[in-house]
Amino acid sequence: MAAIPYFIVSPNTLLSILGLIHGPDKTVPTPAENWRDAKVDVVIPAFNEERNIAQCLASLARQTVRPARSS
């Protein structure tokens, strides 16, 4: 019995075929009324980042849109 090569019917191949059948994404972005009124929250995951956290916070402080809150 001949075996079908795995790369022909791999999960990625099946997902690609399903995506082609489904067509393009129909999601429509809904931007804020006025982007200047948008609120920004910042979450900084920092596990073992002692050397980089100062640069990260300094970069955050230089942003033009200020965070709505900080913890």
N, C-alpha and C positions, 0 to 999 in steps of 0.2 A: 504494500500500500504506500503510495507516495504521500509524503507529508507536505503540508503547505508551509512555506517559510513564515516564521513568526513576524517578520517585519511587514508582511503584506496585510495581516489582520491584527496588528497591534492595537492596543487601546487608543493610542494617538491617532491612528488611521481612522478608527471608528468615530472618534470625537470630531475629527476633521470633516468627515462625510456628513455627520449630523449637523455641523455648523453650516456647511454648504447648503444643505436642504432647508435649514431654518431661515437662512438669509441674513442680511445685515441687522445689527442691533437697532431697535426702534426707539431706544430711550432718548427722550428730549431733555436737555439740561434746563433747569429752572434757576437762573441766576437771581441774585437779590435785586430788589427794585433799584437800589442805589448802592453800588459796591462800597462807597465811602461810609455807609451806615452799617456795614457788616461787622459782626462781632467776631473776634478771634480768640480762641483759647489755645494754649500751648501746653503740650505734654512732652516732657523730655525723659525718656527712659535712659537711665544712666547707671548701668551695672558695670563696675570696674572701669569707670571713666574718670578717675581722679585727675589724670593729666589733661584731659580735654574739656572738662566741664566749665572752666573759667573762660575759654575761648567761645564755647557754646553760649554761655550767658551774655558775654560781651556782644556777640553777634545778634542775639535776641534784643538786646538793649538798643542796637542801632537800627532796628526795623522802623519803617515809617508808620505802620499800623500797630498801635499798642495792644497788648493782650487785654481782654476784658477782665481777666482775673489771674492771679498767680497764687500758687500754694507752695 
